[in-house]
């Protein structure tokens, strides 16, 4: 029974390897695009976090304004009660101040809850939108680069072969997207594929997109699917915490 091993790693930071390509495979753009996309997402999320903090700070300022106004009003009420010098006036002032205090505390509590809700909603909405935009853009640029540089398929295949490490005597089948077939054939004819040409076959797989490949060998099936790699990157971003 053959094994299916998925190679869907991308390099998104020095500490997190997901790798599609090895860094020395001379692929000028796609890997860098993933790293740049990660940085772009982080920067945008930090901006979103600063915006959310502005919401909180604004709420705090409103609370402080309420408290300052309440203190001024309480002072006026006490002065009026003192000037009247009447017991009933003093008692009425105390009741009025107590009612004002309860009202202000309720407004402060409401402001805190509203600010927290706005912050949470804002961060969730912005985070999802930014991740979708950044990942979608990265995927389109990667596909564009692979289209403009069709010989990049040889580095992709070699990387999967290196990771799969099938036995050298095995006869293997390499499947790529139809529009990558010619470039792969050229790479084989120029000995750019690290596998004996007499022990490999090349097939076009209409289910594959440019940049993806499947290697079928007696010891197992090895594959790199661009969409799966991008989806994995997307999930990593969705699960990432926002830095303060």
Order of alpha helices (4+ residues) and beta strands (2+ residues): beta-beta-beta-alpha-alpha-alpha-beta-alpha-beta-beta-beta-alpha
